């Protein structure tokens, strides 16, 4: 998803301007989780009460900071952690000001002024500035390469460091802080290939959430994943000449590092409030309705102090937001503070804690320890009441223990079964998970990420949410980390019985149709455009969203080669600009090199471009090509004019399309080569380039079973043998490697090329958009693919013909006409679209 870099994206808001002028103006400082959740709660109570403007310091819409760790680890994309997309602001008449934080508040004039100098008046002001990372005051803290872990900018920095490390064979990172954020950062960087050392000053990890036994299990598990964990480690300095080179401890030890992540804690962000004269303690002081010492100003989230307490977990924040919204619509209720529990997934490991888990005088411990399974449970009792709990490895009963603790229930009769969990206790000594969930009270928390209770989930189901996706769309339970998915599914079963909707997920929240439904209906109803498809299939939003529009565009393009006109606005930014945007806003350009072969003419053209446009780096990619980095957007047409003049075409390194055909030198040069793998690779690439796919597609041809071209981890791979060619499908590299399945063996090059074309067309016609060949093959089964390609010759021939027919329209270099200046369409796209996020290249 990408957004225009405007100061405001509120121009599209469907609000009657005359009416807006007479509405009181609510200005929100902070476009994060707390600020936007407070606005959501207000809209749910009285959508027309206020005219709303939100100022955000970041260039993004509201996203889930809790899910930054999966983005760092490569498990999610930024799009997948967006909470409120651009359409939400427009649909609710909200003016969003991005990349422009508020610097001053004038309480007398009731105005705020942003960093750009923009001044806006308010009737009510909401401060939701969150918290600032604490940077320990050691020498070297200002060196390049020292960062915190709080936002997408930090994630982008870590990803760049990991990428730089991968080019040199690794890279060392030090994470200072063994709390949740520090361990998540270490986990993500480890998955990205860096050698990570965690430094924690305390004797045990996560001492605020775990006891010593649980912390030991966690440390052991993390060390088993390749991390180095040093507890009792006190940092003396970060050293380096202009940039980070390592960390020195007070005991003299030195740890090499090119990246240091500070994750030692956070502090409420109160400078803005203090400067304007609001009452500030540890945080901005508020009453039960989140009103500050100025009646016109409210505050919510990590920046506030209520009754002497400052909270850094999401559950109290959601409770604050509800109380704040009640106050804004004059509902007599308020916030009374929070009893908190912590249910977390640390580097994929489940942990839970609540209450006084350290025990002490007058308390008793009930402990279950199963080290071989990595499970530890400790429940602390006082006078037959639960006062604390720690769970590691199996946290399913965390909510139940917390409920017992919160309500101070007498558990004397449950004592013998307590440690085995609610399902066992509710079943009278026999595990009954459904009975356990049914026994939960309506106010028991189901989804900690979004603050959703059992009662709210049940109400959502009773209101018509009959599937897991529908529950996620209506009340957000299970929409973030997914750890509560089992509980939500059990509530669906308990509430609806046989009426629970199962089956494939819908294409997106705009429609009740699945990807397969949409593909079928496009063909059956002879649809010719995205608006027609949305109209005939009763889309709930008139223009769709960032998930469905690119998918619809691809499905129409695949179904109607030569007839459907590609909708550029429904493509991702890299596909629109035909280059890969990088984190600094420049682009990288990858010209195609057939089968990894090049020539003096091509090399001279690349060298000339690098010098002419001052490109700071040229890199040999994993696909045997040269990637030119640091090209400014306005220079892209000129760069490609020069490359086209040398006969080079786009390598589509940005596209959901054929990327590369990797080859080895084969029989022409290698003494082990059995066939001309290079020649076959060139032929296959020239046949398949320019083809649009559900996802990126990579091919390799290896000249012998030694497999130097790594054909068995590609979407389509050819391994040459003495008697012909082994054809492999459905492989991929990356974080989760999948080795290919053997499709068949053929005797001639032409047979190999025909089978390649048929396989690609089958994948193009059957896979769901953004589904790579590996999960597609696993979903439909290898036998299905073989039955369509190997066993049914007529079908294979028909697929090959359809692919070649489509290619007659697709094999048109996107830069050829545009670079020469004959087509101004690209320049129009470049002017219109200002992308916010980078997309990785090959």
ZABA-204157 format. One record per residue (C-alpha): residue in three letters; x, y, z. Coordinates in steps of 0.001 Angstrom, whole numbers, padded with zeros to 6 digits, always signed. Each point is the difference from the previous one (the first is absolute). Layout:
N
alaXYZ ...
END
This chain:
842
unk+000000+000000+000000 unk+001321+003446-000802 unk-001313+003447+000716 unk+000430+003426-001462 unk+002408+002190+001907 unk-002451+002837+000541 unk-000194+002181+003094 unk-003608-001063+000190 unk-001998-002903-001313 unk-003325+001322+001177 unk-001072+001612-003277 unk-002024-003064-000962 unk-001992-000054+003227 unk-003698-000232-000688 unk-001058+002737+002366 unk-002335+002881-000632 unk+002334+002975+000374 unk-002665+002361+001266 unk-000943-002431+002735 unk+003664-000632+000803 unk+000586+003677+000726 unk-002521+000008+002828 unk+001135-003246+001599 unk+002447+000285+002902 unk+003522-000812-001161 unk+001850-002905+001623 unk+003725+000061-000757 unk+002007-003151+000749 unk+003767+000159+000442 unk+001217-003474-000824 unk-001067-002379-002759 unk+000953-003123+001941 unk-001982-002824+001535 unk-001355+001924+003016 unk-000967+003181-001847 unk-001803-001797-002802 unk-001636-002493+002360 unk-001406+002913+002004 unk-001400+001454-003238 unk-001485-003397-000927 unk-001727-000197+003386 unk-001349+003541-000445 unk-001300-000748-003497 unk-001734-003125+001291 unk-001867+002100+002563 unk-000803+003132-002008 unk+001544+000234-003465 unk-001294+003485-000702 unk+000924+001796+003195 unk+003441+001345-000942 unk+001991+001124-002990 unk+003307-001871+000361 unk+003577+000756-001030 unk+002857-002393+000819 unk+003679+000991-000084 unk+002551-002776-000456 unk+003782+000190+000187 unk+000491-002976-002330 unk-000805-000159-003730 unk-002339-002953+000515 unk-003614-000630+000836 unk-000774-001605+003367 unk+001701-003374+000393 unk+000375-002613+002725 unk+003333+000589+001744 unk-000371-003311+001825 unk+000461-001698-003364 unk+003256+001732-000966 unk+001873-003111+001125 unk-001644-002266-002602 unk+000789+002620-002670 unk+003646-000032+001073 unk-000002-003795-000015 unk-001504-000110-003491 unk-003201-001670+001215 unk-002235+002953-000897 unk+000100+002987-002327 unk-000743+003582+001011 unk-003355-000206-001822 unk-001006-002887+002239 unk+000500+001993+003215 unk-001927+003102-001104 unk-002928+000588+002378 unk-001734+002902-001730 unk+000680+000462-003690 unk-000377+003240-001894 unk-003610-000741-000854 unk-000909-000106+003711 unk+001100+003595+000488 unk-001881+001139-003102 unk-003145-001994+000800 unk-000174+001550+003473 unk+000752+003568-001093 unk+003351+000035+001810 unk+002767+002298-001180 unk+003345-001773+000361 unk+003190+002044+000070 unk+003044-002252-000433 unk+003744+000546+000469 unk-000744+003220+001885 unk+000047-000336+003807 unk-001481+002695+002232 unk+002737+002084+001634 unk-001957+002489+002131 unk-003365+000321+001736 unk-001497+003437+000699 unk-002516-000647+002778 unk-001174+003622+000112 unk-000669+000255-003722 unk-001009-003697-000161 unk+002234-000723-002969 unk+002740-002481-000884 unk+002896+000703-002346 unk+001803-002756-001888 unk+003626-000206-001008 unk-000794+001260-003499 unk-001606+003127+001484 unk-003576-001089-000475 unk-002296+001417+002726 unk-003387-001591+000770 unk-002547+001054+002598 unk-001770-002490+002253 unk-003010-000244+002255 unk+001260-003194+001608 unk+003560-001264-000255 unk+001122-003591+000500 unk+003682-000704+000690 unk+001006-003543-000914 unk+003746+000356-000423 unk+000828-003425+001442 unk+003470-000615+001345 unk+003616+000613-000930 unk+002684-002684+000042 unk+002555+000325+002759 unk+003551+000237-001337 unk+002518-000869+002686 unk+002537+002842+000446 unk+003161-001835-000987 unk+002820+001276-002236 unk-000719-000775-003660 unk-003789+000112+000276 unk-000070+002552-002857 unk+002038-002093-002433 unk-001534-000941-003335 unk-001520-003449+000412 unk-001477+000511+003484 unk-003796-000119-000185 unk-003065-000723+002114 unk-002900-002329-000835 unk-003201+002025+000048 unk-001287+000611-003540 unk+000208-000938-003673 unk+002999+002280-000482 unk+001924-002121+002497 unk-001119-003192-001741 unk+001137+001363-003363 unk+003378+000840+001534 unk+000391-003530+001372 unk-001027-001563-003313 unk+002567+002120-001815 unk+002682-001040+002484 unk-000910-003667-000457 unk+000095+000400-003782 unk+003387+001696+000177 unk+001227-002834+002210 unk-001244-002610-002444 unk+002145+001521-002739 unk+003100-000622+002096 unk-000989-003385+001315 unk-001824+000828+003203 unk+000217+003034+002239 unk+000147+000397+003781 unk-002724+001630+002079 unk-000171+000755+003699 unk-003354+000482+001690 unk+000220+001801+003345 unk-002968-001058+002106 unk-001440-003410+000744 unk-003635+001067+000256 unk-002728-000690-002531 unk+001073+002531-002632 unk+003638-000943+000248 unk-000669-003709-000406 unk-002371+000634-002907 unk+002623+002129-001729 unk+002604-002717+000567 unk-002344-002649-001388 unk-000751+001969-003152 unk+003638+000857-000681 unk+000986-003644+000517 unk-002558-001080-002576 unk+001429+002626-002340 unk+003405-001697+000207 unk+001814+002166+002546 unk+002097-001300+002873 unk-001753+001437+003057 unk+001165+000523+003583 unk-002516+001126+002646 unk+001370+001961+002969 unk-002183+000171+003100 unk+001104+001693+003185 unk-002274-002059+002267 unk+000709-003625+000996 unk-003015-001381-001910 unk-001873+000921-003177 unk-003340+001821+000166 unk+000204+000254+003788 unk-003156+002124+000117 unk-002058-002702-001690 unk+001679-003311+000840 unk+001356-001739+003042 unk+003452-001548+000011 unk-001104-003445-001190 unk-002020+001269-002960 unk+002773+002435-000913 unk+002525-002856-000031 unk-002185-001998-002403 unk-000337+003038-002239 unk+003758+000659-000006 unk+000735-003642-000809 unk-002473+000028-002897 unk+001412+003210-001475 unk+003571-001260+000268 unk-001126-003130-001809 unk-001022+002243-002894 unk+003499+001370-000371 unk-000131+003149+002141 unk+002598+000862+002632 unk-001658+001132+003243 unk+002169+001777+002572 unk-001764+000790+003283 unk+001565+002161+002687 unk+001625+001874-002878 unk+000564+003712+000711 unk+000818+002113-003053 unk+002969+002371+000385 unk+000119+001512-003488 unk-000797-000405-003667 unk+003128+000486-002055 unk+000791+000720-003619 unk+001470+002580-002348 unk-003049+001957-001155 unk-002140-003129-000017 unk-000599-002944+002298 unk+002755-002601+000129 unk-000782-001673+003313 unk-001124+000149+003617 unk+002321-000087+003019 unk-001277-001284+003352 unk+001128+001255+003393 unk+001771-003308+000617 unk+002144+000642-003072 unk-001655-002349-002460 unk-000476+001303-003539 unk-002729-001125-002391 unk+000392+000957-003682 unk-003028+001599-001608 unk-001040+002078-002998 unk-003422+000596+001542 unk-001028+000721+003601 unk-003681-000084+000937 unk-000885+001798+003237 unk-003025-001681+001583 unk+000467+000773+003675 unk-003321+001666+000668 unk-002364+002857-000794 unk-001056+003259+001608 unk-003296+001881-000412 unk+000316+002696-002655 unk-000979+003074+002033 unk+002165+002841-001357 unk-002823+001561-002020 unk-002365-000083+002977 unk+002611+001344+002406 unk+000929+002856-002334 unk-003588+001235-000166 unk-000403-000094+003791 unk-002063-003122+000553 unk+000458-001862+003278 unk+002556-002751-000528 unk+001375-002666+002342 unk+001464-003171-001438 unk-002547+000543-002755 unk-002661+002560-000908 unk-002363-000022+002981 unk-003618-000848-000872 unk-003273-000682+001806 unk-002399-002912-000481 unk-001141+001374-003396 unk+003559+000643-001162 unk-000353+003772+000465 unk+003211+001836+000827 unk+000447+003033+002251 unk-001454+002027-002896 unk-003699-000943-000481 unk+000297+000459-003774 unk+002912-002431-000308 unk-000081-003773+000381 unk+002778-002547-000128 unk+000048-003764-000481 unk+002435-002873-000327 unk+003572-000534+001089 unk+000551+003741+000519 unk-002497+000319+002890 unk+000109-000490+003743 unk-003257-001017+001681 unk-000214-000243+003758 unk+003772-000258+000234 unk+000256-002815-002572 unk+001535-000028-003485 unk-000907-002913-002269 unk+001926-001359-002963 unk-002250-002903-001046 unk-002852+000169-002467 unk-002836-001288+002213 unk+000066+003024+002368 unk+000265+002295-003022 unk-003200-001420-001485 unk-001770+000491+003344 unk+001202+003615+000075 unk-001289+000562-003546 unk-003459-001258+000925 unk-000121+002290+003030 unk+001218+002951-002064 unk-002663-000523-002666 unk-002688-000299+002691 unk+001124+003336+001395 unk-000064+001708-003405 unk-003629-001050-000515 unk-000863+000764+003629 unk-000619-003585+001104 unk+000349-000410+003801 unk+002737-002600+000255 unk+003723+000205+000417 unk+003348-001731+000228 unk+000874-001470+003399 unk+003432-001367-000759 unk+000970-003435-001278 unk+000940-003342+001430 unk+002395-001229-002656 unk+001162-003283-001383 unk+002637-000594-002645 unk-000565-002536-002741 unk+002762+000153-002555 unk+001616-001912-002802 unk+003754+000493+000334 unk+001884-001129-003097 unk-002852-002430-000652 unk+000013-001303+003595 unk-003136+000476+002142 unk+000316+001625+003423 unk-002571+001323+002480 unk+000161+001651+003385 unk-002382+001801+002308 unk-000089+001344+003510 unk+002581-000691+002686 unk+001777-002983-001535 unk+003071+000412+002184 unk-001855-001364+003049 unk+001111+000824+003541 unk-001250-000293+003575 unk-003338-001737+000313 unk-000057-001270-003588 unk+000160-003506-001463 unk+001217-001157-003392 unk-001522-002689-002189 unk+002491-000882-002736 unk-000109-002169-003108 unk+003286-000417-001849 unk+000493-002070-003168 unk+003424+001025-001262 unk+000030-002494-002871 unk-003105+001648-001475 unk+001100+003495+000972 unk-002997+000579+002275 unk+000039+001700+003380 unk-002958+001151+002106 unk+000025+001651+003379 unk-003109+001181+001820 unk+000443+002013+003211 unk-002739-000279+002651 unk-000703+001952+003145 unk-002836-001034+002283 unk-001434-002238-002739 unk-000097+002798-002542 unk+002149+000416-003119 unk+002278+003014+000406 unk+002437-000645-002851 unk+000898-002329-002852 unk+002838-000649-002435 unk-000403-002205-003069 unk+002603-000928-002586 unk-000530-002109-003113 unk-003727-000587+000607 unk-001920+003201+000758 unk-003506-001135-000929 unk-001199+000310+003596 unk+001467+003446+000605 unk-003355+001731-000375 unk-001634-002391+002454 unk+002643+000477+002686 unk-000205+003755-000499 unk-003793-000114+000330 unk+000289-001966+003258 unk+002559+002480+001307 unk-001963+003073-001050 unk-003184-001225+001673 unk+001801-001388+003068 unk-001940-003262-000255 unk+000516-002726+002594 unk+001711-002907-001793 unk+000189-002466+002928 unk-002237-002519-001787 unk+002041+000307-003233 unk+003391-000254+001669 unk+000775-003573-001093 unk-000799+000784-003637 unk+001001+003673-000164 unk+003435-000413-001538 unk-001347-002213-002819 unk-002126+002827-001363 unk-003578+001030-000453 unk-000957-002727-002450 unk+001014-002664+002527 unk-001557+001791+002965 unk-003265+000772-001816 unk-000261-003585-001188 unk+000311-001313+003531 unk+003345-001657-000616 unk-000589-000619-003720 unk+001266+002556-002534 unk-002912+001800-001666 unk+001248+003071-001917 unk-003482+001114-001082 unk-001293-000101+003553 unk+003003+002037+001077 unk-000688+002764-002508 unk-003723-000105+000761 unk+000787+000529+003682 unk+001913+003223-000674 unk-001804+003132+001168 unk-001207+002520-002577 unk+002640+002514+001040 unk+002857-002518-000309 unk+002553+001237-002482 unk+000239-002037-003195 unk+002197+002205-002193 unk+002659+001936+001892 unk+001379+001720-003108 unk-003298+001762-000664 unk-001609-000065+003446 unk-002978-002174-000930 unk-001994-001840+002682 unk-001920-003246-000325 unk-003277+001930+000159 unk+001004+002194-002930 unk+001033-003005-002108 unk-003286-001775+000732 unk-001975+003159-000810 unk+001860+000256-003300 unk-000864-003624-000823 unk-003629+000443+000983 unk-000085+003111-002162 unk+000804-001998-003124 unk+003745-000727+000073 unk-000147-003686-000883 unk+003650-000617-000889 unk+003425+000734+001422 unk+000627+002670-002657 unk-003349+001622+000753 unk+000807+000169+003721 unk+003371+001556-000808 unk-001666+002589-002234 unk-002683+000993+002509 unk+001675-000012+003422 unk+003704-000604-000896 unk+000403-003046+002251 unk+002788-002214-001424 unk+000837+002653-002618 unk+003529+000719+001262 unk+002421-002617+001363 unk-002551-002825-000329 unk+000804-001671+003326 unk-003678+000155+001011 unk-001263-001590-003222 unk-000811-003286+001737 unk-002119+001768+002620 unk-001917+001926-002669 unk-000632-003177-001986 unk-001285-001707+003151 unk-002350+002925+000671 unk-001260-000272-003586 unk-000692-003695+000527 unk-001690+000574+003367 unk-002158+002856-001285 unk-000959-001281-003451 unk+000446-003765+000116 unk-000349-001358-003533 unk-000623+003471-001426 unk+003665+000989+000174 unk+001236+000953-003447 unk+003148-001828-001037 unk+001931-000204-003216 unk+002351+002274-001923 unk+000571+003530+001182 unk-001709+002837-001809 unk+002068+002070-002396 unk-000054+002970+002405 unk-002400+001885+002234 unk-001617+001652-003044 unk-001675-003198-001160 unk-001428-003320+001124 unk+001532-001744-003047 unk+003183-002047+000141 unk+002842+000364-002497 unk-001195-003142-001771 unk-003582+001331-000145 unk+001153+003259-001565 unk+002157-001712-002621 unk-002866-002279-000950 unk-002560+002799-000234 unk+002257+002253-002089 unk+000065-002701-002671 unk-003614-001154+000419 unk-001446+003528-000212 unk+002493+001284-002599 unk+001050+002924+002168 unk+002231+002559-001675 unk+001035+002494+002702 unk+000566+000444+003728 unk-003089+002238+000461 unk-002139-002569-001825 unk+001308-002815+002208 unk-000638+002004+003174 unk-003505+000915-001170 unk-001038-003508-001024 unk+001526-001617+003078 unk-001533+002572+002379 unk+003207+001437+001472 unk-000671+001660+003370 unk+002370+002902-000746 unk-000351+001801-003346 unk+003719+000178-000816 unk+001250-003097+001799 unk+003199-000028+002012 unk+003725-000611-000332 unk-000566-003764+000298 unk-002760-000571-002532 unk+000819+002512-002759 unk+003412-001501-000944 unk-001541-003476+000121 unk-002945+000967-002233 unk+002391+001691-002403 unk+002099-003166-000274 unk-002993-002332-000393 unk-001414+002129-002839 unk+003419+000256-001637 unk+000439-003780+000145 unk-003515-000753-001244 unk+000006+002535-002860 unk+003475+000246-001581 unk-000013+002624-002708 unk-003481+001238+000939 unk+000270+001328+003549 unk+001879+003267+000482 unk+002337-000239+002979 unk-001091+002372+002799 unk+003207+001642+001207 unk-001675+001498+003065 unk-000761-003515+001222 unk+003636-001032-000033 unk+002523+000215+002791 unk+002320+002985-000181 unk+003026-001903-001345 unk-002060-001404-002850 unk-001321+003460-000863 unk+003429+001585-000123 unk+001824-003091-001354 unk+002739+000272+002597 unk+000557-000991+003614 unk-000415+002779+002540 unk+002604-000027+002769 unk-000178+001264+003588 unk+001534+003397-000876 unk-002564+000683-002749 unk+002365-000764-002897 unk-000468-002949-002330 unk+001957-002964-001227 unk-000029-001072-003635 unk+000593-003588-001131 unk+000366-000578-003752 unk-000588-003518-001271 unk+002981-002230-000729 unk-001176-003033-001934 unk+000885-003108+002001 unk+002595+002006+001933 unk+002006+000703-003181 unk+001254+003474-000882 unk+002218+001710-002554 unk+002557+002830-000174 unk-002678+002270-001501 unk-002388-000625+002901 unk+002719+000386+002612 unk+001136+003290-001549 unk-003607+001255+000001 unk-000394-000868+003684 unk+003346+001598+000886 unk-000937+003153-001921 unk-003356+000233+001809 unk+001661-000443+003387 unk+002457+002800-000695 unk-002469+002321-001735 unk-002602-000170+002780 unk+002421-000345+002932 unk-001460-003326+001108 unk+001661-000800+003344 unk-000075-003791-000351 unk-000189-002777-002574 unk-000687-003491+001364 unk+000022-003462-001537 unk-003349-001482+000954 unk-000836-003564+000916 unk-001604-000299-003427 unk+003269+000640-001876 unk-000729+003601-000962 unk+001327+003463+000833 unk-002141+002234+002215 unk+000639+003755-000228 unk-000897+001781+003257 unk-000624+003631+000907 unk-001792+001217-003145 unk-002251+003005+000542 unk-003596-000367-001138 unk+000236+002852-002482 unk+003024-001681-001624 unk-001677-003356-000642 unk-001134+000764-003587 unk+003460+001248-000948 unk+001690-003010+001592 unk-002141-002345-002012 unk+000474+001976-003191 unk+003725-000686+000310 unk-000514-003678+000872 unk-002537-000506-002805 unk+002519+001444-002427 unk+002271-002915+000903 unk-002841-002446-000682 unk-000763-000708+003667 unk-003572-000421+001267 unk-001514+000056+003470 unk+000853-002890+002276 unk-003401+000327+001745 unk+001781-000227+003367 unk-002924+002022+001365 unk-002843-002083-001376 unk-002382-002796+000790 unk+001496-001553-003079 unk+002907-002062-001276 unk+003072+001288+001800 unk+003028-002028-001082 unk+001165-003157-001709 unk+003164-001075+001786 unk+002407-002309-001827 unk+003341-001705+000346 unk+002421-000278-002924 unk-001012-003589-000716 unk+001529-002237-002618 unk+001580+002847-001989 unk+002662+000633+002649 unk-000458-002202+003049 unk+001555-003462+000023 unk-003013-001322+001947 unk-002648+001590-002218 unk-002384-002373-001738 unk-002036+002464-002113 unk+000176+003614-001202 unk-001636+001484+003096 unk+000987+003583-000856 unk-001503-000196-003473 unk-003213-001550+001313 unk-000220+002611+002732 unk+000264+002816-002538 unk-002724-001583-002154 unk-002310-000449+002988 unk+000569+003588+001176 unk-000678+001422-003452 unk-003210-002037-000115 unk-001254+000931+003463 unk+001183+003576+000711 unk-002667+002653+000425 unk-002614-002486+001223 unk-002101+001301+002906 unk-000560-002530+002764 unk-001845-000322+003326 unk+003383+000555+001678 unk+003670+000236-000891 unk+001282-002991-001957 unk+003555-001323-000270 unk+001468-002646-002290 unk+003371-001752-000048 unk+001718-002466-002308 unk+002841-002129+001398 unk+002284-001846-002392 unk+000390-003099+002173 unk-001295-001495+003280 unk+002623+002010+001903 unk-002591+002748-000398 unk+002229+003095+000075 unk-002901+002201-001168 unk-002112-001112+003000 unk-002839-001187-002238 unk-001633-001968+002819 unk-000995+003084+002000 unk-001567+001899-002901 unk-003608+000289-001160 unk+000981-001986-003104 unk+003308-001824-000194 unk+001748-002041-002662 unk+002749-002439+000951 unk+001850-001337-003015 unk+000964-003686+000007 unk+001644-002233-002615 unk-003339-001246-001305 unk-001848+003331-000063 unk-001536+002425+002486 unk-001567-000399+003427 unk-002698+002630+000573 unk-000670+001219+003537 unk-002759+002313+001344 unk-001101+001919+003082 unk+003258+000914+001714 unk+001101+003201+001671 unk+002840+001332+002138 unk-000387+002709+002623 unk-000775-000378+003690 unk-002087-003140-000533 unk+001782-002101-002607 unk-001996-002496-002049 unk+001718-002533-002223 unk-001702-000708-003318 unk-002121-003004-000919 unk+001032-002054-003035 unk-002638+000539-002682 unk+001333-002242-002754 unk+002951-000785-002251 unk+000149+000922-003709 unk+002485-000754-002760 unk+000242+003215-002054 unk+000436+003738+000536 unk-003288+000694-001775 unk-001880-002313+002337 unk+001580+001745+002982 unk-001010+003415-001361 unk-003557-001120-000779 unk-000423-001472+003469 unk+001371+003205+001543 unk-002521+002098-001959 unk-002872-002327+000953 unk+000956-000002+003685 unk+000206+003799+000105 unk-003398+000348-001672 unk-001593-002512+002385 unk+001440+001970+002914 unk-001153+003290-001534 unk-003542-001301-000476 unk-000474-001834+003289 unk+002093+001664+002723 unk-001366+002791+002148 unk+001566+003429-000286 unk+003154+000289+002176 unk+000166-003792+000357 unk+003413-001334-001023 unk+000391-003347-001715 unk+001167-001738+003199 unk-003217+000542+002018 unk-002088-000451-003148 unk+001508-003426-000710 unk-000454-000975+003647 unk-003637+001153-000101 unk-001093-001700-003233 unk+002362-002967+000297 unk+002740-001311-002268 unk-002364-002645-001410 unk-002336+002726-001236 unk+002818+001778-001843 unk+001225-003260-001525 unk-003501-000935-001109 unk-000349+003302-001857 unk+003465+000077-001558 unk+001568-003443-000180 unk-002994-002304-000356 unk-002235+002221-002177 unk+001918+000824-003172 unk-002874+001922-001563 unk-000349+002235+003021 unk+003764+000570+000122 unk+000054+001065-003652 unk-002962+002331+000571 unk+001698+001598+003008 unk+003217+000509-001973 unk-001910+001666-002835 unk-001854+002291+002398 unk+003255+001035+001614 unk+001685+000774-003316 unk-003102+001912-001137 unk+000118+002089+003164 unk+003721+000593-000488 unk-000636+001518-003418 unk-001616+002903+001875 unk+002179-000008+003133 unk+003516+000029-001431 unk+000156+003743-000390 unk+002801+001707+001892 unk-001736+002515+002286 unk+002841+002502-000397 unk+000587-000057-003736 unk-002488+002634-001158 unk-000081+001922+003248 unk+003751+000382+000251 unk+000131+001418-003518 unk-002543+002646+000926 unk-002707-001315-002331 unk-002296-000792+002871 unk-000667+002407+002868 unk-002077-002443+002024 unk+002880-001033+002259 unk+000819+003608+000822 unk-003619+000489+001008 unk+000178-003026+002299 unk+003263+001266+001475 unk-001605+003323+000806 unk-003146-001503+001497 unk+001369-002713+002232 unk+002268+000637+002976 unk+000678-003394+001626 unk+000624-000331+003698 unk+001503-003467+000315 unk+002844-001814-001665 unk-000464-003365-001682 unk+002920-002404-000114 unk+001610-000805-003318 unk+000892-003449-001289 
END
